[in-house]
Amino acid sequence: MLDRSIIEAHLQNMEEALANLRRYQGLSLKEFSKDLSYIWIVTKGLEILIQNLLDIGAHILASEIKNDWDDYSEIIIKLGQYEIIPEDFSKQIQGMAGLRNILVHEYLRVDEKKLYDYLKDRLTDFTEFMGYIQQYLDKKG
């Protein structure tokens, strides 16, 4: 059974992480790359955002549909297949699962430019995801 409070807690975590990351969007690539603390902040912020996104997806799929995925990228794709989020959007954000694995397990190999690009141009993906999840919850009543 779907537990709205779990999803709402994850959405709140995402809001907080987004608010914190937005404070650094004005940095230039040079400023960002020069200060390791910025890289760490963005790395952790993206890790939190992606993990909450995946946890929301896993909870919805497991409680509403079925628990039939093998890895994190499949969660994102199945959210699209089951029309919880638009399928084209699920394809657009599917790479987040791989980024999460790099952030968590291979942090020494994180591409600073990729982190910076997410900070500058991809935070809206998380906002969009949150909107789709809120629409899904609203439909559920």
Secondary structure per residue as TSV (DSSP state, phi and psi in degrees):
chain	resnum	aa	ss	phi	psi
A	1	M	-	360.0	136.8
A	2	L	-	-66.0	129.6
A	3	D	-	-109.0	101.0
A	4	R	H	-57.5	-35.8
A	5	S	H	-64.2	-33.7
A	6	I	H	-65.6	-47.6
A	7	I	H	-64.1	-43.8
A	8	E	H	-63.0	-35.7
A	9	A	H	-65.3	-41.2
A	10	H	H	-65.4	-40.9
A	11	L	H	-62.4	-39.7
A	12	Q	H	-63.9	-42.8
A	13	N	H	-59.2	-39.7
A	14	M	H	-66.0	-42.6
A	15	E	H	-58.0	-45.5
A	16	E	H	-64.2	-43.6
A	17	A	H	-64.6	-41.9
A	18	L	H	-62.8	-43.7
A	19	A	H	-59.8	-42.3
A	20	N	H	-66.9	-43.4
A	21	L	H	-67.6	-35.7
A	22	R	H	-60.0	-25.4
A	23	R	T	-63.4	-19.7
A	24	Y	T	-106.8	3.0
A	25	Q	T	-67.0	-20.7
A	26	G	T	-80.5	-5.5
A	27	L	-	-68.9	144.9
A	28	S	-	-80.6	163.0
A	29	L	H	-59.4	-38.4
A	30	K	H	-63.7	-46.6
A	31	E	H	-62.0	-44.1
A	32	F	H	-61.4	-48.5
A	33	S	H	-70.3	-25.6
A	34	K	H	-77.0	-24.0
A	35	D	-	-117.2	109.1
A	36	L	H	-58.6	-29.2
A	37	S	H	-64.3	-34.3
A	38	Y	H	-65.0	-42.5
A	39	I	H	-62.5	-43.0
A	40	W	H	-64.9	-42.2
A	41	I	H	-61.9	-46.9
A	42	V	H	-68.1	-40.0
A	43	T	H	-58.0	-50.6
A	44	K	H	-66.8	-40.5
A	45	G	H	-61.2	-44.2
A	46	L	H	-67.4	-38.5
A	47	E	H	-59.5	-45.1
A	48	I	H	-62.8	-46.2
A	49	L	H	-60.8	-49.1
A	50	I	H	-66.8	-42.2
A	51	Q	H	-63.6	-40.8
A	52	N	H	-65.6	-40.7
A	53	L	H	-57.6	-47.8
A	54	L	H	-67.0	-38.3
A	55	D	H	-65.3	-39.3
A	56	I	H	-61.2	-49.3
A	57	G	H	-60.1	-45.0
A	58	A	H	-63.2	-40.6
A	59	H	H	-65.0	-45.2
A	60	I	H	-62.9	-48.9
A	61	L	I	-62.7	-45.2
A	62	A	I	-67.0	-35.4
A	63	S	I	-90.4	-25.1
A	64	E	I	-108.6	-29.6
A	65	I	I	-122.6	-88.5
A	66	K	-	-166.0	158.5
A	67	N	-	-94.1	76.8
A	68	D	-	-125.8	42.9
A	69	W	-	-119.9	154.3
A	70	D	S	-104.3	-25.9
A	71	D	S	-149.1	173.4
A	72	Y	H	-60.5	-38.7
A	73	S	H	-63.7	-31.3
A	74	E	H	-66.4	-32.3
A	75	I	H	-58.5	-47.0
A	76	I	H	-63.5	-44.3
A	77	I	H	-64.2	-42.3
A	78	K	H	-67.3	-30.5
A	79	L	H	-60.0	-36.5
A	80	G	H	-73.8	-44.1
A	81	Q	H	-61.1	-35.9
A	82	Y	T	-92.5	10.9
A	83	E	T	59.8	33.6
A	84	I	S	-81.5	-36.9
A	85	I	S	-128.2	158.5
A	86	P	-	-59.9	140.7
A	87	E	H	-61.8	-39.2
A	88	D	H	-65.1	-34.7
A	89	F	H	-68.3	-38.6
A	90	S	H	-62.3	-37.7
A	91	K	H	-68.1	-36.3
A	92	Q	H	-63.7	-37.1
A	93	I	H	-102.8	3.4
A	94	Q	T	-55.4	-34.1
A	95	G	T	-65.6	-14.2
A	96	M	H	-60.9	-32.7
A	97	A	H	-63.2	-42.6
A	98	G	H	-66.3	-39.5
A	99	L	H	-62.8	-41.2
A	100	R	H	-57.9	-44.4
A	101	N	H	-62.7	-38.9
A	102	I	H	-65.8	-45.3
A	103	L	H	-61.1	-38.0
A	104	V	H	-83.5	-44.3
A	105	H	H	-104.5	-24.6
A	106	E	-	-129.3	43.3
A	107	Y	G	-58.4	-21.6
A	108	L	G	-71.8	-18.8
A	109	R	G	-104.3	12.5
A	110	V	-	-67.3	130.7
A	111	D	-	-80.0	113.9
A	112	E	H	-58.5	-38.3
A	113	K	H	-65.0	-40.1
A	114	K	H	-64.7	-43.3
A	115	L	H	-59.0	-45.3
A	116	Y	H	-62.7	-42.3
A	117	D	H	-61.9	-41.4
A	118	Y	I	-61.7	-43.5
A	119	L	I	-60.5	-44.8
A	120	K	I	-80.2	-39.3
A	121	D	I	-122.6	-10.7
A	122	R	I	-117.8	1.2
A	123	L	H	-64.0	-27.3
A	124	T	H	-63.9	-24.9
A	125	D	H	-60.2	-38.9
A	126	F	H	-70.2	-40.1
A	127	T	H	-62.4	-42.5
A	128	E	H	-63.7	-44.3
A	129	F	H	-58.1	-46.3
A	130	M	H	-60.7	-38.2
A	131	G	H	-63.7	-42.5
A	132	Y	H	-64.4	-39.1
A	133	I	H	-67.1	-39.9
A	134	Q	H	-63.5	-40.4
A	135	Q	H	-61.3	-41.5
A	136	Y	H	-61.6	-45.7
A	137	L	H	-63.3	-40.5
A	138	D	H	-61.5	-38.6
A	139	K	H	-66.7	-32.0
A	140	K	H	-73.4	-19.3
A	141	G	-	90.5	360.0
